[in-house]
Amino acid sequence: MSTKYLNNRDMLKQIHLSKATYCEYLTDEDRDYDLILPSVDKINIRSIAQAKRERAKRLERETGEKQNAKDIQKQDLVFRIMTFDHVPNSKRKAKPKTVSEAKAKCNFPPFQHWRFNDKDKLMCVGKSHWKGGLSNGHFSIDHGKMTNTLAKMFILLTQRYGTRGNWRGYTYNDEMQGQALMQLSQIGLQFDESKSDNPFAYYTAAITNSFTRILNVEKKNQSLRDDLLQEAGMTPSHTRQIEWEIQQKKEHKE
């Protein structure tokens, strides 16, 4: 895959397309949003003006033609509202401390899409984790999937990280990459666009944690092997020998 895919803009696009497979929209035009807000109450004169500017920027990127935000009609705007309103209640937590703990578990932060109709009234035109009609459908978390392109991005990102100088020398580098890919497959869509526009950093942090986890496990296993070898009167690993030599030098200086 070309390196051009490893940038935030393309990653955000694939995250959006992946999440869309778990959503239901009134029309195809309701899929792409212009502004993310925490509630419908936040849709006002200022947020509408901001949404027009964001939509103008997006259309300019897609068409390559200069767009004037003032020419955009209010009815053309789509607002993504981060909400659990359509997510059913759950008893998975005896004493829930947050709204998310009181609701059914979702594979990414739930949302709805809203826009103005011809009568200047706000209406819901899309729901995440939804299957069937908006009014007669039902909650679902297993009918969508990650796009192939996003999966390939995860593979390339992990492979590149594994070639870094501080990781590539380990004999269990493949295990590190495997752990990282498994972690990305689990948390890949949990990236919240309402809080950040930098998925590259989010995924890199997850990969770092996975590599470090395998490293710590292997170090612990190696230490146990060295202890058993020494107890049996055999030569331990080269690493244990180096550590012993360093320790002896420190004691000699003291």
GULUMPA-686135 format. One record per residue (C-alpha): residue in three letters; y, x negated, z. Coordinates in nm, 3 decimals. Each point is the difference from the previous one (the first is absolute). Layout:
residues N
type=ALA; north=Y; east=X; up=Z
...
END
This chain:
residues 254
type=MET; north=0.000; east=0.000; up=0.000
type=SER; north=0.349; east=-0.125; up=-0.077
type=THR; north=0.218; east=-0.123; up=0.286
type=LYS; north=0.258; east=0.264; up=-0.089
type=TYR; north=-0.201; east=0.256; up=0.197
type=LEU; north=0.057; east=-0.189; up=0.324
type=ASN; north=0.346; east=0.136; up=0.072
type=ASN; north=0.123; east=0.278; up=0.225
type=ARG; north=0.119; east=0.232; up=-0.277
type=ASP; north=-0.336; east=0.013; up=-0.178
type=MET; north=-0.186; east=0.025; up=0.329
type=LEU; north=0.217; east=0.293; up=0.111
type=LYS; north=-0.071; east=0.174; up=-0.329
type=GLN; north=-0.377; east=-0.036; up=0.042
type=ILE; north=0.016; east=0.112; up=0.363
type=HIS; north=0.192; east=0.309; up=-0.115
type=LEU; north=-0.252; east=0.076; up=-0.277
type=SER; north=-0.290; east=-0.048; up=0.240
type=LYS; north=0.147; east=0.235; up=0.260
type=ALA; north=0.074; east=0.255; up=-0.271
type=THR; north=-0.374; east=0.045; up=-0.057
type=TYR; north=-0.021; east=0.140; up=0.354
type=CYS; north=0.288; east=0.244; up=-0.061
type=GLU; north=0.063; east=0.337; up=-0.158
type=TYR; north=0.323; east=0.070; up=-0.189
type=LEU; north=0.150; east=0.310; up=-0.153
type=THR; north=0.072; east=-0.187; up=-0.324
type=ASP; north=-0.038; east=-0.359; up=-0.122
type=GLU; north=0.378; east=-0.050; up=0.036
type=ASP; north=-0.029; east=0.058; up=0.372
type=ARG; north=-0.217; east=-0.308; up=0.049
type=ASP; north=0.275; east=-0.266; up=-0.011
type=TYR; north=0.248; east=0.012; up=0.288
type=ASP; north=0.359; east=-0.120; up=0.015
type=LEU; north=0.058; east=-0.035; up=0.372
type=ILE; north=-0.211; east=-0.010; up=0.318
type=LEU; north=0.124; east=0.194; up=0.304
type=PRO; north=-0.148; east=0.075; up=0.345
type=SER; north=0.058; east=0.377; up=-0.022
type=VAL; north=0.132; east=0.274; up=-0.227
type=ASP; north=0.303; east=0.034; up=0.229
type=LYS; north=0.116; east=-0.343; up=-0.122
type=ILE; north=0.057; east=0.132; up=-0.352
type=ASN; north=0.379; east=0.027; up=-0.013
type=ILE; north=0.299; east=-0.102; up=-0.213
type=ARG; north=-0.043; east=-0.370; up=0.084
type=SER; north=-0.374; east=-0.014; up=-0.055
type=ILE; north=0.036; east=0.193; up=-0.327
type=ALA; north=0.257; east=-0.252; up=-0.124
type=GLN; north=-0.227; east=-0.288; up=0.103
type=ALA; north=-0.297; east=0.163; up=-0.173
type=LYS; north=0.203; east=0.031; up=-0.321
type=ARG; north=0.081; east=-0.371; up=0.013
type=GLU; north=-0.364; east=-0.092; up=0.062
type=ARG; north=-0.116; east=0.225; up=-0.285
type=ALA; north=0.257; east=-0.155; up=-0.235
type=LYS; north=-0.131; east=-0.349; up=0.085
type=ARG; north=-0.362; east=0.105; up=-0.056
type=LEU; north=0.073; east=0.167; up=-0.335
type=GLU; north=0.197; east=-0.305; up=-0.111
type=ARG; north=-0.299; east=-0.226; up=0.081
type=GLU; north=-0.238; east=0.231; up=-0.185
type=THR; north=0.212; east=0.065; up=-0.309
type=GLY; north=0.217; east=-0.310; up=-0.013
type=GLU; north=0.305; east=0.222; up=-0.052
type=LYS; north=0.301; east=0.021; up=0.230
type=GLN; north=-0.008; east=0.313; up=0.218
type=ASN; north=0.292; east=0.174; up=0.169
type=ALA; north=-0.091; east=0.142; up=0.341
type=LYS; north=0.270; east=0.269; up=-0.039
type=ASP; north=-0.182; east=0.143; up=-0.302
type=ILE; north=-0.318; east=0.066; up=0.201
type=GLN; north=-0.046; east=0.359; up=0.112
type=LYS; north=-0.093; east=0.083; up=0.358
type=GLN; north=-0.300; east=0.201; up=-0.123
type=ASP; north=-0.143; east=-0.316; up=-0.161
type=LEU; north=-0.030; east=-0.184; up=0.332
type=VAL; north=-0.327; east=-0.030; up=0.191
type=PHE; north=0.003; east=-0.082; up=0.371
type=ARG; north=-0.300; east=-0.145; up=0.179
type=ILE; north=-0.010; east=0.136; up=0.355
type=MET; north=-0.220; east=-0.189; up=0.248
type=THR; north=-0.171; east=0.278; up=0.196
type=PHE; north=-0.329; east=0.111; up=0.158
type=ASP; north=0.081; east=0.371; up=-0.044
type=HIS; north=-0.283; east=0.063; up=-0.247
type=VAL; north=-0.255; east=-0.218; up=0.183
type=PRO; north=-0.241; east=0.203; up=0.220
type=ASN; north=-0.017; east=-0.054; up=0.375
type=SER; north=-0.277; east=-0.213; up=0.142
type=LYS; north=-0.162; east=-0.061; up=0.338
type=ARG; north=-0.095; east=-0.362; up=-0.070
type=LYS; north=0.238; east=-0.105; up=0.281
type=ALA; north=-0.033; east=0.169; up=0.339
type=LYS; north=0.363; east=-0.070; up=0.090
type=PRO; north=0.193; east=-0.074; up=-0.321
type=LYS; north=0.319; east=-0.198; up=0.052
type=THR; north=0.135; east=0.037; up=-0.353
type=VAL; north=-0.003; east=0.263; up=-0.273
type=SER; north=-0.244; east=-0.208; up=-0.207
type=GLU; north=-0.252; east=-0.010; up=0.285
type=ALA; north=0.009; east=0.381; up=0.027
type=LYS; north=-0.072; east=0.040; up=-0.371
type=ALA; north=-0.298; east=-0.074; up=-0.224
type=LYS; north=-0.030; east=-0.367; up=-0.092
type=CYS; north=0.163; east=-0.094; up=-0.332
type=ASN; north=-0.054; east=-0.313; up=-0.210
type=PHE; north=0.378; east=-0.036; up=-0.048
type=PRO; north=0.314; east=0.163; up=0.150
type=PRO; north=0.008; east=0.365; up=-0.121
type=PHE; north=0.297; east=0.145; up=-0.188
type=GLN; north=0.130; east=0.292; up=-0.201
type=HIS; north=0.224; east=0.008; up=-0.308
type=TRP; north=0.296; east=0.238; up=-0.006
type=ARG; north=0.261; east=0.092; up=-0.260
type=PHE; north=0.265; east=0.264; up=-0.071
type=ASN; north=-0.095; east=0.295; up=-0.219
type=ASP; north=0.228; east=0.187; up=-0.243
type=LYS; north=0.132; east=0.211; up=0.288
type=ASP; north=0.107; east=-0.312; up=0.189
type=LYS; north=-0.273; east=0.048; up=0.260
type=LEU; north=-0.224; east=-0.279; up=0.122
type=MET; north=-0.369; east=0.045; up=-0.075
type=CYS; north=-0.313; east=-0.206; up=0.065
type=VAL; north=-0.139; east=-0.130; up=-0.330
type=GLY; north=-0.260; east=-0.247; up=0.123
type=LYS; north=-0.230; east=-0.088; up=0.290
type=SER; north=-0.195; east=-0.314; up=0.079
type=HIS; north=-0.366; east=0.023; up=0.105
type=TRP; north=-0.022; east=0.335; up=-0.176
type=LYS; north=-0.241; east=0.150; up=-0.251
type=GLY; north=0.048; east=0.326; up=-0.191
type=GLY; north=0.314; east=0.211; up=-0.021
type=LEU; north=0.290; east=-0.071; up=0.235
type=SER; north=-0.031; east=0.347; up=0.152
type=ASN; north=-0.376; east=0.055; up=-0.021
type=GLY; north=-0.136; east=-0.355; up=0.006
type=HIS; north=-0.134; east=-0.201; up=0.293
type=PHE; north=0.038; east=-0.330; up=0.184
type=SER; north=-0.214; east=-0.283; up=-0.140
type=ILE; north=-0.012; east=-0.378; up=0.044
type=ASP; north=-0.294; east=-0.099; up=-0.222
type=HIS; north=0.075; east=0.133; up=-0.349
type=GLY; north=0.232; east=-0.282; up=-0.112
type=LYS; north=-0.048; east=-0.369; up=-0.067
type=MET; north=0.180; east=-0.331; up=-0.027
type=THR; north=0.101; east=-0.097; up=-0.353
type=ASN; north=-0.198; east=-0.276; up=-0.171
type=THR; north=0.320; east=-0.197; up=-0.047
type=LEU; north=0.080; east=0.002; up=0.372
type=ALA; north=-0.358; east=-0.111; up=0.078
type=LYS; north=0.039; east=-0.289; up=-0.246
type=MET; north=0.328; east=-0.093; up=0.170
type=PHE; north=-0.182; east=-0.021; up=0.333
type=ILE; north=-0.267; east=-0.226; up=-0.153
type=LEU; north=0.255; east=-0.232; up=-0.161
type=LEU; north=0.215; east=-0.011; up=0.313
type=THR; north=-0.302; east=-0.090; up=0.214
type=GLN; north=-0.128; east=-0.264; up=-0.241
type=ARG; north=0.340; east=-0.165; up=-0.017
type=TYR; north=0.033; east=0.000; up=0.377
type=GLY; north=-0.342; east=-0.163; up=0.029
type=THR; north=0.116; east=-0.296; up=-0.213
type=ARG; north=0.280; east=-0.092; up=0.243
type=GLY; north=-0.028; east=-0.348; up=0.145
type=ASN; north=-0.068; east=0.115; up=0.355
type=TRP; north=-0.293; east=0.225; up=-0.105
type=ARG; north=-0.168; east=-0.131; up=-0.315
type=GLY; north=-0.193; east=-0.280; up=0.175
type=TYR; north=-0.214; east=0.231; up=0.213
type=THR; north=-0.359; east=0.051; up=-0.112
type=TYR; north=0.019; east=0.365; up=0.106
type=ASN; north=0.303; east=0.075; up=-0.217
type=ASP; north=-0.200; east=0.266; up=-0.187
type=GLU; north=-0.070; east=0.181; up=0.327
type=MET; north=0.372; east=-0.010; up=0.078
type=GLN; north=0.085; east=0.154; up=-0.336
type=GLY; north=-0.269; east=0.264; up=0.042
type=GLN; north=0.136; east=0.099; up=0.340
type=ALA; north=0.354; east=0.017; up=-0.141
type=LEU; north=-0.106; east=0.224; up=-0.291
type=MET; north=-0.182; east=0.234; up=0.235
type=GLN; north=0.310; east=0.020; up=0.220
type=LEU; north=0.227; east=0.069; up=-0.299
type=SER; north=-0.230; east=0.276; up=-0.123
type=GLN; north=0.035; east=0.168; up=0.340
type=ILE; north=0.374; east=-0.039; up=0.061
type=GLY; north=0.130; east=-0.042; up=-0.356
type=LEU; north=0.153; east=0.348; up=-0.024
type=GLN; north=0.130; east=0.006; up=0.357
type=PHE; north=0.311; east=-0.182; up=-0.119
type=ASP; north=0.297; east=0.223; up=0.086
type=GLU; north=0.271; east=-0.002; up=-0.270
type=SER; north=0.239; east=0.175; up=0.240
type=LYS; north=0.008; east=-0.308; up=0.224
type=SER; north=-0.021; east=-0.288; up=-0.246
type=ASP; north=0.012; east=-0.088; up=-0.369
type=ASN; north=-0.195; east=-0.326; up=0.043
type=PRO; north=-0.374; east=0.070; up=-0.035
type=PHE; north=-0.058; east=-0.365; up=-0.096
type=ALA; north=0.085; east=-0.111; up=0.355
type=TYR; north=-0.205; east=0.286; up=0.148
type=TYR; north=-0.312; east=-0.095; up=-0.194
type=THR; north=0.047; east=-0.374; up=0.057
type=ALA; north=0.013; east=0.060; up=0.377
type=ALA; north=-0.326; east=0.198; up=-0.020
type=ILE; north=-0.165; east=-0.281; up=-0.199
type=THR; north=0.121; east=-0.261; up=0.249
type=ASN; north=-0.148; east=0.197; up=0.289
type=SER; north=-0.333; east=0.034; up=-0.181
type=PHE; north=-0.021; east=-0.371; up=-0.082
type=THR; north=0.091; east=-0.092; up=0.358
type=ARG; north=-0.261; east=0.240; up=0.139
type=ILE; north=-0.280; east=-0.162; up=-0.201
type=LEU; north=0.129; east=-0.348; up=0.093
type=ASN; north=-0.014; east=0.081; up=0.372
type=VAL; north=-0.351; east=0.146; up=-0.032
type=GLU; north=-0.125; east=-0.306; up=-0.190
type=LYS; north=0.160; east=-0.238; up=0.251
type=LYS; north=-0.171; east=0.183; up=0.285
type=ASN; north=-0.337; east=-0.014; up=-0.180
type=GLN; north=0.047; east=-0.368; up=-0.079
type=SER; north=0.078; east=-0.075; up=0.363
type=LEU; north=-0.323; east=0.174; up=0.107
type=ARG; north=-0.200; east=-0.196; up=-0.258
type=ASP; north=0.150; east=-0.328; up=0.118
type=ASP; north=-0.083; east=0.084; up=0.363
type=LEU; north=-0.363; east=0.068; up=-0.094
type=LEU; north=-0.023; east=-0.321; up=-0.206
type=GLN; north=0.140; east=-0.210; up=0.283
type=GLU; north=-0.235; east=0.158; up=0.252
type=ALA; north=-0.288; east=-0.089; up=-0.230
type=GLY; north=0.123; east=-0.360; up=-0.024
type=MET; north=0.102; east=0.033; up=-0.364
type=THR; north=0.322; east=-0.089; up=-0.177
type=PRO; north=0.257; east=0.283; up=0.001
type=SER; north=0.237; east=0.083; up=-0.284
type=HIS; north=0.255; east=-0.248; up=-0.129
type=THR; north=0.275; east=0.217; up=0.146
type=ARG; north=-0.151; east=-0.019; up=0.351
type=GLN; north=-0.032; east=-0.378; up=-0.034
type=ILE; north=0.366; east=-0.034; up=-0.099
type=GLU; north=0.108; east=0.220; up=0.290
type=TRP; north=-0.206; east=-0.213; up=0.238
type=GLU; north=0.156; east=-0.322; up=-0.132
type=ILE; north=0.353; east=0.143; up=0.039
type=GLN; north=-0.082; east=0.108; up=0.355
type=GLN; north=-0.134; east=-0.347; up=0.086
type=LYS; north=0.318; east=-0.167; up=-0.130
type=LYS; north=0.218; east=0.231; up=0.211
type=GLU; north=-0.204; east=-0.073; up=0.313
type=HIS; north=0.016; east=-0.375; up=-0.071
type=LYS; north=0.383; east=0.010; up=-0.030
type=GLU; north=0.028; east=0.189; up=0.327
END
